[in-house]
Amino acid sequence: MDNQPSADAVGRPQPRPDGQPRDAYGRLLVCLDTSPAAGQLVRSAGRIAEAARVDWFAVYVETPDDHPTFEDQERIAKTMRLAAQLGGQTVMLSGFSLRDTILDFVREQGVTKIVLAQIRQPGWRRLLSGTLADQLRRRAKDLDFYLIAAGGQEPQRRPAPRRDVWLLVRDYGLAAAGVGLCTGVAFVLYPSLALTNLVMIYLLTVVIIAAVLDQGPSIFASLVGVAVFAYLFVPDYYSFSLAHTEYAITLAVMFIVSILISRLTSRIRYQARAAGQQERQTAALYDMSRNLTTKLSLPDLLQEAIEQISRTFDSQVAILMPDGAGNLHLSAGKAFPDDYGSEMLVANWVYRYGHFAGLGTKTLPNARGFYLPLRASQELIGVLRLEPTLPNKVIELKSLRFLEALGSQVALAIEREHLHQQTHQTQVQIEAERLRNALLSSVSHDLRTPLTVIAGSASSLLEGESSLDSPTKAELTQTIYDEANRLDRLVHNLLEMSRLQSGQTKLNCEWHVMEEVVGCALGQLEAQLQNHPVVIHLPADLPMVRIDALLMERVFINLLENAIKYTPEQTKVTVSGWITGQDLLLEVADRGPGLVPGDEELVFEKFYQASSGSARGVGLGLTICRSIIEAHRGHIWAANRPGGGATFRFTLPLEEGAPLLDKHLPEMEKGQLDEPARSVN
């Protein structure tokens, strides 16, 4: 007989608050029942375990003879939650004997102490069977027993729920028909078989009936079979009088063996059902855990939980969660119809008090659904509602424990998602703070410098209006103009980076000729490019591309400015382009000092500068380029050129349906595009 803990065991031992180690070899066990004093028993066990510094278990054993009501089931679940909160491990076992099941668990887990309720039992009952404590002490004398005077009586055994009359008639009718068929076979074989062989036919019939039907019909078949066999086949025939004493022994053995076979077969069927249910529940818990961990958003997570629980319990499921004000609202699942106004009151009660309520319970039993609080590791985070497809279907104890386990999985997954969102928000705040600090440090230098130059030049113009000559005034005016332009580009980069990082920038993609975009960028940098000749290599048959022209112009401006800052005067800058597969590859290359080996990716990070102090700038230009290119579904990278210098390449996807160039460009512009290369000075 295997007595394994069910898959929905919850609760783990908590470390002692004083940091003292626990005794790993002296564990404690408390046996739970359905009596109202079970909670007091658990609290006493928790205090004893804490004083002895040992781990402890709260165990409830199910047997085939137990038929708890839903009130009992709710009390058991509440007691187990209390044990878990007090630091114990809660385990539910299945077995045929309460005593043997507990002793097997004691040996497996190394338990040395058992806490039991001191049950008041009538004297004659104690003489016949004794209490559970008496039975355990007789079988395990090496254990320490703690009898708690909880004032409880022995829990009454609940009768089995009544089955439908027609089902009972069917089962007993099938048992009688089986005995009748067996009797017919025995009549045919009677002349050629001995009496003991005929007994085997009846035993085989009892085994078949016990394997197919419940224990009651199988015992009925045993009694009827023995009576029919004694009446028809044992001398004196057609009477219940026996000619010899040995016939009485044969009938007694036949009856005893039939009863034993019936009970053993029923036990095997019970074990098979329990093992099958446990396997299904374990598989469902595994699937739920695996599926929930793959969901990256709260709506997907809730939808997966709804579908899983709906399939498992054949119910319409809904999950209600509180808003910022603490009011429950439907987050996922079937919406409440208009006539379900009282259902929300039940849900709010469950969320407030953290107990079951609704269909099948003693609390608000007129509700159409069953309500389960969703408990996370720290607090209640919602309510799970089940409305069975079959009206008035009540959840059984094992199903209730299983539902609690599924609810815990859902609650922990929701809590994990909330923590993930909080972590993400914290990271965003940290990044924003870092960005703010970096902006302040950069702006304090890079904005102050042009402003100082502008203020100084303007002050010189004002103070020397009559004494300065015209060339000096023109030079100061030009300085003010250049620094103002530089300040404008700096502020533009800061604003552009802010919009790109926040996701507020929307692409305005249209068909454009790439040479026009490059030409506009060169036009804006005409003054700065006076000492840097630019060579353009763009094929004449280059197709039009679908891009945001203003943003792409900003890419070329930033790449050209980067080349201007880091290359000596009179060095060439080359802008090239060609088609590779389904992409347009563009390149801006220079003949400067190149990149520091290993910095090819770092140059695209915010505020990164290849050589600090050598060039003025915030370090956002290449970062903006990468954001714009990735928004166009492209890729940008940097590398050193053979012979010296750096090259920046990026790709843009080519789309079908590009307009033909000769339909959009004048003949003069088309002729200009036929030039293989063009220099801009």
PANU-842061 format. One record per residue (C-alpha): residue in three letters; residue number from 1; z, x, y. Coordinates in steps of 0.5 Angstrom, whole numbers, plus 2048, in hexadecimal, padded with zeros to 3 digits. Example, Ala and Ser with C-alpha at 12.3 -4.5 7.8 and 13.67 -1.06 7.14 Angstrom:
# PANU-842061
ALA|1|810|819|7F7
SER|2|80E|81B|7FE
***
This chain:
# PANU-842061
MET|1|800|800|800
ASP|2|7FE|803|807
ASN|3|802|801|80D
GLN|4|7FE|804|813
PRO|5|800|803|81A
SER|6|7FA|7FF|81D
ALA|7|7F5|801|822
ASP|8|7F8|7FE|828
ALA|9|7FF|802|828
VAL|10|801|803|82F
GLY|11|806|807|833
ARG|12|807|80F|833
PRO|13|80E|812|833
GLN|14|810|814|83A
PRO|15|813|81B|83C
ARG|16|81A|81B|83E
PRO|17|81C|81B|845
ASP|18|821|821|845
GLY|19|81B|825|841
GLN|20|81F|826|83B
PRO|21|81B|827|834
ARG|22|81B|821|82F
ASP|23|81D|822|828
ALA|24|816|822|824
TYR|25|81A|821|81D
GLY|26|81F|81B|81F
ARG|27|81B|815|821
LEU|28|81D|80E|822
LEU|29|81A|808|820
VAL|30|81C|800|822
CYS|31|81A|7FB|81E
LEU|32|817|7F5|822
ASP|33|817|7ED|820
THR|34|815|7E7|824
SER|35|81D|7E5|826
PRO|36|81E|7E5|82D
ALA|37|823|7EA|82D
ALA|38|81D|7EF|82B
GLY|39|81D|7F2|832
GLN|40|825|7F3|832
LEU|41|824|7F7|82C
VAL|42|81E|7FB|82F
ARG|43|822|7FD|835
SER|44|828|7FF|831
ALA|45|823|804|82C
GLY|46|820|807|833
ARG|47|827|809|835
ILE|48|829|80C|82E
ALA|49|823|810|82E
GLU|50|824|812|835
ALA|51|82B|814|833
ALA|52|829|818|82D
ARG|53|822|81B|830
VAL|54|81E|818|82B
ASP|55|817|815|82B
TRP|56|817|80E|828
PHE|57|813|808|826
ALA|58|813|801|827
VAL|59|810|7FE|820
TYR|60|80E|7F7|81E
VAL|61|80C|7F5|817
GLU|62|807|7F0|815
THR|63|807|7ED|80E
PRO|64|803|7E7|80B
ASP|65|809|7E2|80B
ASP|66|80A|7E3|813
HIS|67|806|7DE|817
PRO|68|809|7DF|81E
THR|69|808|7DA|824
PHE|70|804|7DB|82A
GLU|71|80B|7DC|82D
ASP|72|80D|7E1|828
GLN|73|807|7E5|829
GLU|74|808|7E5|831
ARG|75|80F|7E7|830
ILE|76|80D|7ED|82B
ALA|77|808|7EF|830
LYS|78|80D|7EF|836
THR|79|812|7F3|832
MET|80|80D|7F8|830
ARG|81|80B|7F9|837
LEU|82|813|7FA|839
ALA|83|813|7FF|833
ALA|84|80D|803|836
GLN|85|810|802|83D
LEU|86|817|805|83B
GLY|87|813|80B|838
GLY|88|812|809|830
GLN|89|80C|809|82C
THR|90|80A|802|82A
VAL|91|807|801|823
MET|92|805|7FB|81F
LEU|93|805|7FB|817
SER|94|802|7F7|812
GLY|95|805|7F7|80B
PHE|96|808|7F2|806
SER|97|80F|7F4|806
LEU|98|813|7F5|80C
ARG|99|817|7FA|809
ASP|100|812|7FE|806
THR|101|80D|7FE|80C
ILE|102|813|801|810
LEU|103|815|806|80B
ASP|104|80E|809|80A
PHE|105|80E|80A|812
VAL|106|814|80D|812
ARG|107|812|812|80D
GLU|108|80B|813|811
GLN|109|80E|814|818
GLY|110|815|818|816
VAL|111|819|813|819
THR|112|821|814|817
LYS|113|824|80E|81B
ILE|114|823|807|81B
VAL|115|825|801|820
LEU|116|826|7FA|81D
ALA|117|828|7F4|820
GLN|118|82F|7F2|81D
ILE|119|82D|7EB|819
ARG|120|831|7E6|818
GLN|121|830|7E3|811
PRO|122|833|7DE|80C
GLY|123|837|7E1|807
TRP|124|833|7DE|801
ARG|125|82C|7E1|804
ARG|126|830|7E8|805
LEU|127|832|7E8|7FE
LEU|128|82B|7E6|7FC
SER|129|826|7EB|800
GLY|130|82B|7EE|805
THR|131|828|7EF|80C
LEU|132|823|7F4|80E
ALA|133|828|7F9|810
ASP|134|82B|7F9|809
GLN|135|825|7F9|805
LEU|136|823|800|809
ARG|137|82A|803|808
ARG|138|829|802|801
ARG|139|822|805|801
ALA|140|823|80B|806
LYS|141|82B|80D|806
ASP|142|829|813|80A
LEU|143|827|80F|810
ASP|144|82C|80E|816
PHE|145|82C|806|818
TYR|146|82E|803|81F
LEU|147|830|7FC|81E
ILE|148|82F|7F9|825
ALA|149|833|7F2|826
ALA|150|82E|7EF|82A
GLY|151|830|7E8|828
GLY|152|82A|7E6|824
GLN|153|829|7E2|81E
GLU|154|824|7E4|819
PRO|155|81D|7E2|81B
GLN|156|81B|7DB|818
ARG|157|814|7DC|813
ARG|158|80F|7D8|816
PRO|159|80B|7D3|812
ALA|160|804|7D5|811
PRO|161|800|7D1|815
ARG|162|7FD|7CA|812
ARG|163|7F6|7CB|810
ASP|164|7F1|7C5|810
VAL|165|7F2|7C0|80B
TRP|166|7EB|7C0|808
LEU|167|7EB|7C8|808
LEU|168|7F1|7C7|803
VAL|169|7EE|7C2|7FF
ARG|170|7E8|7C6|7FE
ASP|171|7EC|7CC|7FC
TYR|172|7F0|7C9|7F7
GLY|173|7EA|7C5|7F5
LEU|174|7E6|7CC|7F4
ALA|175|7EC|7CE|7F0
ALA|176|7ED|7C8|7EB
ALA|177|7E5|7C9|7EA
GLY|178|7E6|7D0|7E8
VAL|179|7EB|7CE|7E3
GLY|180|7E7|7C9|7E1
LEU|181|7E1|7CD|7E0
CYS|182|7E5|7D3|7DC
THR|183|7E8|7CD|7D8
GLY|184|7E1|7CB|7D6
VAL|185|7DF|7D2|7D4
ALA|186|7E5|7D3|7D0
PHE|187|7E3|7CD|7CC
VAL|188|7DD|7D0|7CA
LEU|189|7E0|7D6|7C8
TYR|190|7E6|7D4|7C5
PRO|191|7E3|7D4|7BE
SER|192|7E1|7DB|7BE
LEU|193|7E7|7DE|7C2
ALA|194|7EE|7DF|7C1
LEU|195|7F3|7DC|7C6
THR|196|7F5|7E2|7CA
ASN|197|7EE|7E3|7CC
LEU|198|7ED|7DC|7CE
VAL|199|7F3|7DE|7D3
MET|200|7EF|7E4|7D6
ILE|201|7EA|7DF|7D8
TYR|202|7EF|7DB|7DC
LEU|203|7F2|7E1|7DF
LEU|204|7EB|7E3|7E1
THR|205|7EA|7DC|7E4
VAL|206|7F1|7DD|7E8
VAL|207|7EE|7E4|7EB
ILE|208|7E8|7E1|7ED
ILE|209|7EB|7DB|7F1
ALA|210|7F0|7E0|7F4
ALA|211|7EB|7E4|7F6
VAL|212|7E7|7DF|7FA
LEU|213|7ED|7DA|7FC
ASP|214|7F4|7DA|7FF
GLN|215|7FA|7DC|7FB
GLY|216|7FC|7D4|7FA
PRO|217|7F5|7D2|7F7
SER|218|7F6|7D8|7F2
ILE|219|7FD|7D7|7F0
PHE|220|7FB|7CF|7EF
ALA|221|7F6|7D2|7EA
SER|222|7FB|7D6|7E7
LEU|223|7FF|7D0|7E5
VAL|224|7FA|7CB|7E4
GLY|225|7F6|7D0|7DF
VAL|226|7FD|7D2|7DB
ALA|227|7FE|7CA|7DA
VAL|228|7F7|7C9|7D8
PHE|229|7F7|7CF|7D3
ALA|230|7FE|7CC|7D0
TYR|231|7FB|7C5|7D0
LEU|232|7F4|7C6|7CD
PHE|233|7F4|7CD|7C9
VAL|234|7FC|7CE|7C7
PRO|235|7FE|7CB|7C0
ASP|236|800|7C5|7C0
TYR|237|7FA|7C3|7C4
TYR|238|7F9|7BE|7C9
SER|239|801|7BF|7CB
PHE|240|806|7C3|7CE
SER|241|80A|7C4|7C8
LEU|242|809|7CB|7C5
ALA|243|809|7CD|7BE
HIS|244|80B|7D4|7BE
THR|245|810|7D8|7C3
GLU|246|80A|7DD|7C3
TYR|247|806|7D8|7C7
ALA|248|80B|7D7|7CC
ILE|249|80C|7DF|7CD
THR|250|804|7DF|7CE
LEU|251|804|7D9|7D3
ALA|252|80A|7DC|7D7
VAL|253|806|7E3|7D7
MET|254|800|7DF|7D9
PHE|255|803|7DC|7DF
ILE|256|807|7E2|7E1
VAL|257|801|7E6|7E1
SER|258|7FD|7E1|7E5
ILE|259|802|7E0|7EA
LEU|260|802|7E8|7EB
ILE|261|7FA|7E8|7EB
SER|262|7FA|7E3|7F1
ARG|263|7FF|7E6|7F5
LEU|264|7FC|7ED|7F4
THR|265|7F5|7EB|7F6
SER|266|7F8|7E7|7FC
ARG|267|7FB|7ED|7FE
ILE|268|7F5|7F1|7FD
ARG|269|7F1|7EC|801
TYR|270|7F6|7EC|807
GLN|271|7F6|7F4|807
ALA|272|7EE|7F4|807
ARG|273|7EE|7EF|80D
ALA|274|7F3|7F3|811
ALA|275|7EF|7F9|80F
GLY|276|7E9|7F6|811
GLN|277|7EC|7F3|818
GLN|278|7EF|7FA|81A
GLU|279|7E9|7FD|819
ARG|280|7E5|7F8|81D
GLN|281|7EA|7F9|822
THR|282|7EA|800|822
ALA|283|7E2|800|823
ALA|284|7E3|7FB|828
LEU|285|7E8|800|82C
TYR|286|7E3|806|82B
ASP|287|7DD|802|82D
MET|288|7E1|800|833
SER|289|7E4|806|835
ARG|290|7DD|80A|834
ASN|291|7D9|805|838
LEU|292|7DE|804|83E
THR|293|7DE|80C|83F
THR|294|7D6|80C|840
LYS|295|7D6|807|846
LEU|296|7D6|80A|84C
SER|297|7D8|804|851
LEU|298|7DD|7FF|851
PRO|299|7D8|7F9|850
ASP|300|7D5|7FC|84A
LEU|301|7DB|7FE|847
LEU|302|7DE|7F6|848
GLN|303|7D7|7F4|845
GLU|304|7D8|7F8|83F
ALA|305|7DF|7F6|83E
ILE|306|7DD|7EE|83F
GLU|307|7D8|7EF|839
GLN|308|7DC|7F3|834
ILE|309|7E2|7EE|835
SER|310|7DD|7E8|835
ARG|311|7DA|7EA|82E
THR|312|7E1|7EC|82B
PHE|313|7E4|7E5|82C
ASP|314|7DF|7E1|82D
SER|315|7E1|7DE|834
GLN|316|7DF|7DE|83B
VAL|317|7E2|7E4|83F
ALA|318|7E4|7E5|846
ILE|319|7E7|7EB|849
LEU|320|7EB|7E9|850
MET|321|7ED|7EF|855
PRO|322|7F1|7EF|85B
ASP|323|7EE|7F0|862
GLY|324|7F1|7F4|868
ALA|325|7F6|7EE|869
GLY|326|7F8|7ED|862
ASN|327|7F4|7E7|861
LEU|328|7F1|7E6|85A
HIS|329|7E9|7E5|85A
LEU|330|7E4|7E5|854
SER|331|7E1|7EC|853
ALA|332|7DD|7EB|84D
GLY|333|7DC|7E6|848
LYS|334|7DB|7DF|848
ALA|335|7DD|7DB|84E
PHE|336|7E2|7D5|84E
PRO|337|7DF|7CE|84F
ASP|338|7E0|7CA|855
ASP|339|7E5|7C6|850
TYR|340|7E9|7CC|84F
GLY|341|7EE|7CC|855
SER|342|7F4|7CD|851
GLU|343|7F1|7D3|84D
MET|344|7F2|7D8|853
LEU|345|7F9|7D6|853
VAL|346|7FA|7D8|84C
ALA|347|7F7|7DF|84E
ASN|348|7FB|7E0|854
TRP|349|801|7DE|850
VAL|350|7FF|7E3|84A
TYR|351|7FE|7E9|850
ARG|352|804|7E8|853
TYR|353|809|7E8|84D
GLY|354|805|7EC|848
HIS|355|806|7E7|842
PHE|356|801|7E3|83E
ALA|357|7FF|7DC|840
GLY|358|7FB|7D7|83F
LEU|359|7F7|7D4|838
GLY|360|7FC|7D4|832
THR|361|802|7D7|836
LYS|362|808|7D3|838
THR|363|807|7D5|840
LEU|364|802|7D0|843
PRO|365|7FF|7CF|83C
ASN|366|7FA|7C9|83F
ALA|367|7F5|7CF|842
ARG|368|7EF|7CF|83E
GLY|369|7EF|7D7|83E
PHE|370|7F4|7DC|83B
TYR|371|7F6|7E1|841
LEU|372|7F8|7E8|83F
PRO|373|7FA|7ED|845
LEU|374|7F6|7F4|845
ARG|375|7FC|7F9|845
ALA|376|7FA|800|848
SER|377|7FE|806|847
GLN|378|802|805|84E
GLU|379|801|7FD|84F
LEU|380|7FD|7F7|84E
ILE|381|7F6|7F7|850
GLY|382|7F3|7F0|84E
VAL|383|7F3|7EB|849
LEU|384|7EF|7E9|843
ARG|385|7ED|7E2|842
LEU|386|7EA|7E0|83B
GLU|387|7E8|7D9|83A
PRO|388|7E6|7D8|833
THR|389|7DF|7D5|831
LEU|390|7E3|7D0|82C
PRO|391|7E8|7CC|82F
ASN|392|7EF|7CD|82F
LYS|393|7EE|7D3|82B
VAL|394|7F5|7D7|82B
ILE|395|7F5|7DF|82A
GLU|396|7F9|7E2|824
LEU|397|7FE|7E7|824
LYS|398|7F9|7ED|822
SER|399|7F4|7EA|827
LEU|400|7F9|7EA|82C
ARG|401|7FB|7F1|82B
PHE|402|7F3|7F3|82B
LEU|403|7F2|7F0|831
GLU|404|7F7|7F3|835
ALA|405|7F5|7FA|832
LEU|406|7EE|7F8|835
GLY|407|7F1|7F6|83B
SER|408|7F4|7FC|83C
GLN|409|7EE|800|83B
VAL|410|7EB|7FC|840
ALA|411|7F0|7FD|845
LEU|412|7F0|804|844
ALA|413|7E9|805|845
ILE|414|7EA|801|84C
GLU|415|7EF|805|84E
ARG|416|7EB|80B|84C
GLU|417|7E5|808|850
HIS|418|7EA|807|856
LEU|419|7ED|80E|856
HIS|420|7E6|811|855
GLN|421|7E4|80D|85C
GLN|422|7EB|80F|85F
THR|423|7E9|817|85D
HIS|424|7E2|816|860
GLN|425|7E5|813|866
THR|426|7EA|819|867
GLN|427|7E4|81E|865
VAL|428|7E0|81B|86B
GLN|429|7E5|81B|870
ILE|430|7E7|822|86E
GLU|431|7DF|824|86F
ALA|432|7DF|820|875
GLU|433|7E5|824|878
ARG|434|7E2|82A|875
LEU|435|7DC|828|879
ARG|436|7DF|826|87F
ASN|437|7E3|82D|87F
ALA|438|7DD|831|87E
LEU|439|7D9|82D|884
LEU|440|7DF|82E|888
SER|441|7DF|836|887
SER|442|7D7|836|887
VAL|443|7D6|832|88D
SER|444|7DC|835|891
HIS|445|7D7|83C|891
ASP|446|7D0|839|890
LEU|447|7D1|834|895
ARG|448|7D5|838|89A
THR|449|7D0|83D|89A
PRO|450|7CA|83A|89D
LEU|451|7CF|835|8A2
THR|452|7D2|83C|8A5
VAL|453|7CB|83F|8A6
ILE|454|7C8|838|8A9
ALA|455|7CF|838|8AD
GLY|456|7CE|83F|8AF
SER|457|7C7|83E|8B1
ALA|458|7C8|838|8B5
SER|459|7CD|83B|8B9
SER|460|7C9|841|8BB
LEU|461|7C4|83D|8BD
LEU|462|7C9|839|8C1
GLU|463|7CC|83F|8C4
GLY|464|7C6|843|8C5
GLU|465|7C1|83D|8C8
SER|466|7C0|841|8CE
SER|467|7C0|848|8CC
LEU|468|7BD|848|8C5
ASP|469|7B5|849|8C5
SER|470|7B0|845|8C1
PRO|471|7AF|849|8BB
THR|472|7B7|849|8BA
LYS|473|7B8|841|8BB
ALA|474|7B2|840|8B6
GLU|475|7B5|845|8B1
LEU|476|7BC|841|8B2
THR|477|7B8|83A|8B1
GLN|478|7B5|83C|8AB
THR|479|7BB|83F|8A8
ILE|480|7BE|838|8A9
TYR|481|7B8|834|8A6
ASP|482|7B8|839|8A0
GLU|483|7C0|838|89F
ALA|484|7C0|831|8A0
ASN|485|7BA|830|89B
ARG|486|7BE|834|896
LEU|487|7C4|830|897
ASP|488|7C0|82A|896
ARG|489|7BD|82C|88F
LEU|490|7C5|82E|88E
VAL|491|7C7|827|88F
HIS|492|7C1|824|88C
ASN|493|7C3|828|885
LEU|494|7CA|826|885
LEU|495|7C8|81F|886
GLU|496|7C2|81F|881
MET|497|7C7|822|87C
SER|498|7CC|81D|87D
ARG|499|7C7|817|87C
LEU|500|7C4|81B|876
GLN|501|7CB|81C|873
SER|502|7CD|814|874
GLY|503|7C7|812|871
GLN|504|7C5|80E|877
THR|505|7BE|811|878
LYS|506|7B9|80D|875
LEU|507|7B2|810|874
ASN|508|7AC|80D|878
CYS|509|7A7|80F|873
GLU|510|79F|80F|875
TRP|511|799|813|873
HIS|512|798|819|877
VAL|513|794|81F|878
MET|514|799|825|876
GLU|515|795|82A|87C
GLU|516|797|825|881
VAL|517|79E|825|87F
VAL|518|79E|82D|87F
GLY|519|79A|82D|886
CYS|520|79F|828|889
ALA|521|7A5|82D|887
LEU|522|7A1|833|88A
GLY|523|7A0|82F|890
GLN|524|7A8|82E|891
LEU|525|7A9|835|890
GLU|526|7A3|838|894
ALA|527|7A8|83C|899
GLN|528|7AC|83F|893
LEU|529|7A6|841|88F
GLN|530|7A3|845|894
ASN|531|7A5|84C|891
HIS|532|7A4|849|88A
PRO|533|79D|848|888
VAL|534|79C|842|883
VAL|535|797|842|87D
ILE|536|795|83B|87A
HIS|537|792|83B|873
LEU|538|791|834|872
PRO|539|78B|832|86D
ALA|540|785|82D|870
ASP|541|786|828|86B
LEU|542|78D|828|86B
PRO|543|78F|820|86A
MET|544|793|81C|86E
VAL|545|79A|81B|86D
ARG|546|79F|815|86D
ILE|547|7A5|818|871
ASP|548|7A9|817|877
ALA|549|7A5|81B|87D
LEU|550|7AB|81C|881
LEU|551|7B0|81E|87C
MET|552|7AB|823|879
GLU|553|7A9|826|880
ARG|554|7B1|827|880
VAL|555|7B0|82B|87A
PHE|556|7AB|82F|87C
ILE|557|7AE|830|883
ASN|558|7B5|833|87F
LEU|559|7B1|837|87B
LEU|560|7AD|83A|880
GLU|561|7B3|83B|885
ASN|562|7B7|83E|87F
ALA|563|7B1|843|87E
ILE|564|7B1|845|886
LYS|565|7B9|846|886
TYR|566|7B9|84B|880
THR|567|7B2|84F|881
PRO|568|7B0|854|886
GLU|569|7AB|853|88B
GLN|570|7A4|853|88A
THR|571|7A5|852|882
LYS|572|7A0|84C|87F
VAL|573|7A3|846|87D
THR|574|79E|842|878
VAL|575|79E|83B|876
SER|576|79A|83A|870
GLY|577|799|834|86B
TRP|578|795|832|865
ILE|579|795|82D|85F
THR|580|799|82E|859
GLY|581|799|829|853
GLN|582|79B|822|857
ASP|583|79F|826|85C
LEU|584|79D|829|863
LEU|585|7A0|830|864
LEU|586|7A1|832|86B
GLU|587|7A4|839|86D
VAL|588|7A7|83C|873
ALA|589|7A7|844|872
ASP|590|7A9|849|877
ARG|591|7A9|851|877
GLY|592|7B0|852|879
PRO|593|7B6|855|875
GLY|594|7B6|850|870
LEU|595|7BC|84D|86C
VAL|596|7C2|850|869
PRO|597|7C2|850|862
GLY|598|7C6|84A|85F
ASP|599|7C5|846|866
GLU|600|7BF|842|864
GLU|601|7C3|83C|863
LEU|602|7C9|83D|868
VAL|603|7C4|83D|86E
PHE|604|7C3|835|86D
GLU|605|7CB|834|86D
LYS|606|7CE|831|874
PHE|607|7D0|836|879
TYR|608|7CD|83C|875
GLN|609|7CA|842|878
ALA|610|7C7|848|875
SER|611|7CA|84D|87A
SER|612|7D0|84B|87E
GLY|613|7CF|84C|885
SER|614|7C8|84F|885
ALA|615|7C5|848|887
ARG|616|7C7|842|88B
GLY|617|7C8|83C|887
VAL|618|7CC|837|884
GLY|619|7C9|838|87D
LEU|620|7C6|831|87C
GLY|621|7BF|832|87C
LEU|622|7BD|833|875
THR|623|7C3|82E|873
ILE|624|7BF|829|877
CYS|625|7B8|82B|874
ARG|626|7BB|82A|86D
SER|627|7BE|823|86E
ILE|628|7B7|821|871
ILE|629|7B3|824|86B
GLU|630|7B7|821|866
ALA|631|7B7|81A|86A
HIS|632|7AF|81B|868
ARG|633|7B1|81C|861
GLY|634|7AF|824|862
HIS|635|7B2|82A|860
ILE|636|7B3|830|865
TRP|637|7B5|837|863
ALA|638|7B5|83E|866
ALA|639|7B3|845|864
ASN|640|7B2|84C|866
ARG|641|7AA|84E|867
PRO|642|7A7|854|864
GLY|643|7A7|85A|869
GLY|644|7AC|857|86D
GLY|645|7AE|850|871
ALA|646|7B0|849|86E
THR|647|7AC|843|86C
PHE|648|7AF|83C|86C
ARG|649|7AB|837|868
PHE|650|7AB|830|867
THR|651|7A7|82B|863
LEU|652|7A5|824|865
PRO|653|7A3|81F|860
LEU|654|79C|81C|860
GLU|655|79B|815|860
GLU|656|795|811|85D
GLY|657|791|80D|862
ALA|658|790|812|868
PRO|659|78B|810|86D
LEU|660|785|815|86E
LEU|661|785|81A|874
ASP|662|77E|818|876
LYS|663|780|811|878
HIS|664|786|813|87C
LEU|665|784|81A|880
PRO|666|77F|81B|885
GLU|667|779|820|883
MET|668|77C|825|888
GLU|669|783|825|884
LYS|670|77F|825|87D
GLY|671|77C|82B|87F
GLN|672|782|82E|881
LEU|673|785|82D|87B
ASP|674|77F|831|877
GLU|675|782|837|87A
PRO|676|786|83B|874
ALA|677|78B|83E|879
ARG|678|78D|83E|880
SER|679|792|842|884
VAL|680|796|83F|88A
ASN|681|799|844|88F
***
